[in-house]
């Protein structure tokens, strides 16, 4: 059974398309990673809302990634939303 790790981001109004493009350029190469889907809602008047769903072969694969140096490095220079 596949596992989905889902995150919702509240973004500065008007910045959603740029962030979706940036996220699509960041593909992972990690054991058990199956891919991701990104959804963008720009209907809210105050913010853009981005939903990211990452698919994993198992919970064990997801947890191994979250404990990895690759995961930590991905968040090291993260800019605020």
Phi and psi in degrees as a GROMACS rama.xvg file:
@    title "Ramachandran Plot"
@    xaxis  label "Phi"
@    yaxis  label "Psi"
@TYPE xy
-77.013  153.883  UNK-2
-114.479  138.955  UNK-3
-113.451  125.168  UNK-4
-103.261  113.341  UNK-5
-112.665  134.514  UNK-6
-131.179  141.605  UNK-7
-116.327  132.358  UNK-8
-121.19  130.942  UNK-9
-96.0827  117.909  UNK-10
-111.731  157.666  UNK-11
-57.6006  133.902  UNK-12
-52.3563  128.949  UNK-13
92.1306  -8.10375  UNK-14
-98.9904  -1.05013  UNK-15
-61.422  -46.3046  UNK-16
-62.22  -39.8658  UNK-17
-63.158  -42.0453  UNK-18
-68.627  -38.8216  UNK-19
-60.7996  -44.819  UNK-20
-59.7436  -43.5381  UNK-21
-63.3314  -43.2816  UNK-22
-64.6543  -38.0068  UNK-23
-66.747  -26.2553  UNK-24
-78.5755  -13.8431  UNK-25
-100.921  72.7601  UNK-26
-86.1599  144.36  UNK-27
-91.5531  148.706  UNK-28
-122.726  89.6421  UNK-29
-146.256  140.274  UNK-30
-56.1111  129.281  UNK-31
90.8381  -8.17446  UNK-32
-78.8951  127.484  UNK-33
-105.055  -19.9027  UNK-34
138.856  -178.444  UNK-35
-145.004  157.002  UNK-36
-122.5  141.295  UNK-37
-126.749  130.97  UNK-38
-123.401  143.716  UNK-39
-129.754  129.917  UNK-40
-115.172  116.669  UNK-41
-109.919  11.537  UNK-42
-75.2445  -25.636  UNK-43
-65.6006  139.427  UNK-44
-76.0062  -21.4686  UNK-45
-103.545  -21.4078  UNK-46
-157.127  160.931  UNK-47
-94.9644  145.308  UNK-48
-121.568  123.515  UNK-49
-113.845  132.425  UNK-50
-114.83  126.269  UNK-51
-118.865  125.593  UNK-52
-116.962  116.698  UNK-53
-104.862  130.455  UNK-54
-101.541  134.498  UNK-55
-128.395  150.726  UNK-56
-62.4195  -35.1896  UNK-57
-157.626  166.276  UNK-58
-63.4689  -34.8661  UNK-59
-61.1986  -42.3702  UNK-60
-63.0475  -43.5006  UNK-61
-60.7516  -47.1272  UNK-62
-65.5998  -36.5697  UNK-63
-62.0503  -40.1072  UNK-64
-65.3508  -45.7072  UNK-65
-62.3276  -25.1472  UNK-66
-90.407  -3.99458  UNK-67
-83.3865  159.198  UNK-68
-63.9072  -35.2123  UNK-69
-60.2583  -40.4526  UNK-70
-66.7345  -45.8431  UNK-71
-61.5661  -42.2075  UNK-72
-63.6166  -35.2312  UNK-73
-64.7094  -24.2457  UNK-74
-101.178  -6.43514  UNK-75
-59.8529  -47.4145  UNK-76
-110.019  31.7429  UNK-77
-68.1762  131.694  UNK-78
-88.1737  150.997  UNK-79
-65.2638  152.314  UNK-80
